Amino acid sequence: MPGPTRADLEAAAGGSVPDVVGHGLDVLFCGINPGLYSAAVGHHFARPGNRFWKALHLAGFTDRVRDAADDGDLPSVGLGITNLVDRATARASDLSDAELREGSVVLSAKATRLEPRAVAVLGIGAYRAAFARSRGALGPQQARLGPAILWVLPNPSGLNARFQLPELAEAFAALREAVGMR
């Protein structure tokens, strides 16, 4: 199936992708914001080259590599997806620090309401800006988000060359083990 056209991508600017959530999830994954491709197709981490779905599987969260179109099935395996900022942009760098900080407040309220065991922010730079933690590191954080442990994972975008798929899978697996998922 062909992807969105250039016109579709342009029309997706400022759009959003609905949260995939449920109460009491094991992990609520939190992206930075939807890219234009994801907003155009209406699914999280949909752009070809994004390694979220592969990392999720290789880390043992899912029994197979899922496709972005399967994102609505995640709550049935204890997982969910949201974003710090709902507004779709061509690049995460198009977001302001103020938008990211506002997103951390909204994310905290979601965590309090939905009560996941863990919230995993995908992207160290976004985490640092959103939570005003200039020295924040990957992995578990001292602070909690509502009742949830707060964890930071590398951004799975194919543009994040610093982390290759095996390293992403290892980081995701550490979170899976921390929340006791088999």
N, C-alpha and C positions, 0 to 999 in steps of 0.2 A: 504494500500500500504506500503510495507516495506521501511524503510529508507535506507540511503546509507550504503554500506559495509565499513569495515575497510580500504580496498584498495581505495575505493572512497574518504574517508576522508583524507587519506594520500596524494592522488593525488590532493586534493583541496588546500593543503598548498600553500600559495603564490597567490592563485587565487583571484577572486573578485566577487562581485554581482553588476549588473548594478544599477545605481541610478534610482529611481522612482520619477520623478520630472515633473514640469510644471511651466509655468510662472504665477505669481500672486497667488500662493497657500496661504491658510490661515496659515498652519503650515508645515514647513519642519523639520521633525524629523531627528536627526543626531546621529547614533550609533557610537560606538568607532571604530570597524572594524568588518568585517564578521568573524564569527566563521567557523570552517571547515565544519560543517554540513550545514550551510547556503550556503557556497560557493559550496559545492557538489551538492546541489539541485537547486541553482540559485535563491533563494528567501531570503528576509530579515527576520530576527527573526524566522527562521524556526525550530530551535532545539526544540524538545518536552520539555516542562518545561519552556520555555521562556514565560513571562507573558505580553509581549507587546500587543498582539492582544486582550487579555481579558481586560487589563487596558484601551486600546483605546475605547472599547465598553462600559465598565462600566463608563467611564468618559463622555460618551455621544457624542464622536466623530463619531461613526458609529452606524447604526441601528441594527447591529447584530455582533456577534463575527466572525470575518473574519479569514481566514487561511492564512498562509504565501504565499500559491500559489495564493492568491487574491491580492498580493501586487501591481500588475500593475493597479488595479482598483482604488487605492487611490486618484490619481489626480482628478477623477470625483467627489470626495467629498471634495476637497480642501486640501488634505494632500499629503505629499511626504516623501521619505526616502532617505538618503544618509549616508555616514560614514566619520569620521575624516580621517581614513586611509583605503585605498582600499584593502590592503594586508590581506588575510585570514590567521589567526593563530589559534592555539589550545586554547590560552588564550590571553586576552587583555594585560596581563602583559608581553607578548613576544614583545610588541612594545616598541620602545625607545621614550624618551621624545622629541627627535629631530623629529621623525616621526609625533608625535602628534602636535608639534608646526607647522611643515610644513602643516599638515592637517588643522589647524586653518586658515592659509593663503588661502588655496584652498577653504575652506568653506566660508570665507568672500567673495571671488570672486564669488562663486555660489550664495550667497545671494544677492550680488549686481546685478548680471545678471538676476536672476530669480524673484527677488522682492517679496518674501513671506512676509506675515504680521509678522510672528514670526519664529525663528529658535530655536528648542529645542534640546539641547545637552543631551544625555542620559548617565549620569554617572558623578558624581561630581569629582571623581579623575581624569578622563580623561579631563574634563573641566579645572580643575586647572592646569594640566600639559600643555595642548594645548594652553591655553590663558595666562599662567604665572600669575595666580591668586591664590596664595597660601591660601588665605582666602575666596575664592569664596564659596557661599552658594547655596543651592537649591532655585529655584524660579526665579523671574525676576532679571536681571542684569542691572546695570546702563549703561553699554556700549551697543551700538547697533551693529548689524552686517549688514553692508550695510544699507538698509532702514528698516530692520527688528528688532523687539524687540528680545532680546536674553534671553533665558530662560534655566534653568538647571533642569532636572528631574532625579529622581533616575534611575539607570540602571535596566531594567526589567528582566534581566537574573535570572533564577531560583537559581543561585548561590548567589544572593544578598539577603541573609536571613534577613538583617536588615530591609527591607521594604516588608511587606506582601501585598497581592493583594489589600485589601481595602485601604491601605495607598498609593499605587501606583495610584489607580484609583482616589483618592482624589487629589493627586498632578497633575495628567493629567487633571482633571476637572478644577482646578484653571487656568491652561493655556487656556483651551477651553473658559472659561468665560472671561479671559483677552482679548482674540482676538475677542470676541463677537459672537462666533459660537453658534448657537441654537441647 
